[in-house]
Amino acid sequence: MKKEHRSRIVAFLLPILMIFQIMAMPFLSAAAGENDEAKTEKYTIRLLIDVLEKTGESSKRTVKVWKLSKDQLKKDDLLETAKHFDGMEDSKIDEELNSKGVLSEESKLDENSEKELIEIPVENKEGEESYYLIKESNESLDMMKEKIASGKSKKLVTNVVKLPNDNIKDGILSINTKNEMEVPTTNISLVKTDSKNKELRLDKVGFRLYRKAKEEEKEDQLVSVEGELGVYKYKASEEKITEDQVPVLKTNTDGKIEVSGLPEGETYYFKEVEPVGEYNNDNNKNKTSEDFKVGEVSEIVVENDRIPFVKKVDQKGQALAGAKFEVYNKDGKKLSFKKDTDKFNYGYTYLEDSEEDKAKESEESNETKEESESSNENKEETEESDETKDEDSENAENTGEKITELVSDEEGNIFISGMPEGEGYYFLETEAPEGYQKSNDKFEFNVDENHIIYQTTKDKEGNDKKIQGYITVENIKPDEKVEKGGFKFLKVDSSDTSKKLKGAKFKVTKKVGDKYEDVERNGKKYIVESDKNGAFEVKDLELGTYYLKETTAPSGYVVNSSPIEIEITGSSYAQSPTVVTNSKGDVPVTPTTPGGSTSTRGPKGPLVKTGDIRILVFFAAGLLLILGGYKMVRSQDKKVNRA
């Protein structure tokens, strides 16, 4: 009987003792903490804030503090780390550092009301090197927003401090918090040139300067500047700048833009927003320079391609040199040109007919008539004249004399300038390169008030649509078969075609019966994507009809669901890029986990501590033991009752 009582006592006593042990753990931990206290070093970080507006009252500003490990420093540098976190939201810092910042006490005025003080107590293990990130809290910035905007206060600079260090006195580290971060500044120059003639500088070209976003999800920021005539100065601003608040940066007569005082370390780029003259086409509008860091480079060169008049190609889209053309006005009069040796140093310049030219032309005509009559008497002299015709034509180009036959260069281009405004112009091919068949087509074009050549077509609604760009003329070899070709595109905003769109993705398909089948490259779907200048292309496709289906729209835009039909020919790749548009729209994007289930992104919550888990495990084990003991006792009672 005594044995049964002992079993019952043990069965209940053990779990009860375990529960008492769990309840005592916090007290034991506190006691252990008291023992550790002797092995820690306590410091106070005192922030001293200049008072710009004396009101006799504290502004009650606050900062947040994060403890960093050495491997969390950026480039192993305190200033670089402070710059990295300076403009970041508190929640983003929490997420990146995987810990929550601690909010400080509110700032208090010193005895002279000259400064405000924030005292931050910190604690290090003895002999430990620690780093602390100190940044004005989001709440404090929101509270001070109006005063900062009015100039009565400034945003507190972000600091990273190391403890211990040589500046600590009596356990206190005092920091005079400056109103703006000291960042080295320097100048940057942009030089605008012609792509074929690097010595030709382009003036009056308009640019905007942008700062690259530090985080992927944020937009690049327009940089605030002030100045004119190619000379500009960086103007710091806490607020987001809009286009109507900053002037367009214009190149001067040397084709230069100088911007001084830019903070070093940031990444920038120029965007061309106002191309001029014969460079004013869709390829150059919103064209961006290469990204650059101020301090690493001092000059950026941006080249522009001048718009050619004609692009001469073969069946494969390859450039053809040596093709000859004549140009006529709407009345059928052949136009004259001279070799350009002044403005561009390549191409041809339109030659205006003057009264003096007409008189000279009449005189030359009479002389030619007399020579013709004389040549009938002397046939041999006429044949010699024919032999030197080509040589005379070449000499005319070199001496600046009138030229009526224009010749394509090694890139298949013919450039002309100075054409008077008008409609109904046309040109004809007079001679194809050797081995090719001459085109018999009549190519019509117009010239606007800026001397820019354009063609007119009809849009879907039947309205006239102006197409600016070169005219492609194809020559074929009668016996040559072309098997592959390509196509070029330009992705733009539907409401502003000068705005190029990056990141649009398309898959290339072919229609087989009523279905679209994906075209493959190296065993994968053939996907193309628009670059930062909106350009993308398809190449090496067999001749025929294809369809591009947009799978991903640029950020902030709606996918264009209409397939783009293209006809691949031998010369389709040489044509001017086809414009493809997107409309803006708010399309919600739900992030998904690899398993396909939806998830919500947000700041991480506090992590469960190892000690907390142990307590839960012990408590559960204690309950199980109590239940087990109760079951053992009940089982023993049943055996006794049966007996």
Secondary structure as GFF3:
##gff-version 3
##sequence-region A 1 643
A	DSSP	alpha_helix	2	37	.	.	.	ID=ss1
A	DSSP	beta_strand	40	50	.	.	.	ID=ss2
A	DSSP	beta_strand	63	68	.	.	.	ID=ss3
A	DSSP	three_ten_helix	70	72	.	.	.	ID=ss4
A	DSSP	alpha_helix	78	86	.	.	.	ID=ss5
A	DSSP	alpha_helix	90	97	.	.	.	ID=ss6
A	DSSP	beta_strand	102	103	.	.	.	ID=ss7
A	DSSP	beta_strand	108	109	.	.	.	ID=ss8
A	DSSP	beta_strand	115	125	.	.	.	ID=ss9
A	DSSP	beta_strand	130	136	.	.	.	ID=ss10
A	DSSP	alpha_helix	138	150	.	.	.	ID=ss11
A	DSSP	beta_strand	159	163	.	.	.	ID=ss12
A	DSSP	beta_strand	172	177	.	.	.	ID=ss13
A	DSSP	beta_strand	185	194	.	.	.	ID=ss14
A	DSSP	beta_strand	206	211	.	.	.	ID=ss15
A	DSSP	beta_strand	221	222	.	.	.	ID=ss16
A	DSSP	beta_strand	225	228	.	.	.	ID=ss17
A	DSSP	beta_strand	231	234	.	.	.	ID=ss18
A	DSSP	three_ten_helix	243	245	.	.	.	ID=ss19
A	DSSP	beta_strand	249	250	.	.	.	ID=ss20
A	DSSP	beta_strand	256	263	.	.	.	ID=ss21
A	DSSP	beta_strand	267	274	.	.	.	ID=ss22
A	DSSP	three_ten_helix	277	279	.	.	.	ID=ss23
A	DSSP	beta_strand	292	293	.	.	.	ID=ss24
A	DSSP	beta_strand	299	304	.	.	.	ID=ss25
A	DSSP	beta_strand	310	313	.	.	.	ID=ss26
A	DSSP	beta_strand	324	328	.	.	.	ID=ss27
A	DSSP	beta_strand	337	339	.	.	.	ID=ss28
A	DSSP	beta_strand	348	350	.	.	.	ID=ss29
A	DSSP	alpha_helix	355	377	.	.	.	ID=ss30
A	DSSP	alpha_helix	379	387	.	.	.	ID=ss31
A	DSSP	alpha_helix	389	399	.	.	.	ID=ss32
A	DSSP	beta_strand	406	407	.	.	.	ID=ss33
A	DSSP	beta_strand	413	414	.	.	.	ID=ss34
A	DSSP	beta_strand	416	417	.	.	.	ID=ss35
A	DSSP	beta_strand	422	431	.	.	.	ID=ss36
A	DSSP	beta_strand	443	447	.	.	.	ID=ss37
A	DSSP	beta_strand	453	458	.	.	.	ID=ss38
A	DSSP	beta_strand	464	468	.	.	.	ID=ss39
A	DSSP	beta_strand	471	474	.	.	.	ID=ss40
A	DSSP	beta_strand	484	493	.	.	.	ID=ss41
A	DSSP	beta_strand	505	512	.	.	.	ID=ss42
A	DSSP	beta_strand	515	518	.	.	.	ID=ss43
A	DSSP	beta_strand	520	521	.	.	.	ID=ss44
A	DSSP	beta_strand	524	525	.	.	.	ID=ss45
A	DSSP	beta_strand	527	529	.	.	.	ID=ss46
A	DSSP	beta_strand	535	542	.	.	.	ID=ss47
A	DSSP	beta_strand	544	552	.	.	.	ID=ss48
A	DSSP	beta_strand	557	558	.	.	.	ID=ss49
A	DSSP	beta_strand	564	568	.	.	.	ID=ss50
A	DSSP	three_ten_helix	572	574	.	.	.	ID=ss51
A	DSSP	beta_strand	578	584	.	.	.	ID=ss52
A	DSSP	alpha_helix	610	642	.	.	.	ID=ss53
###
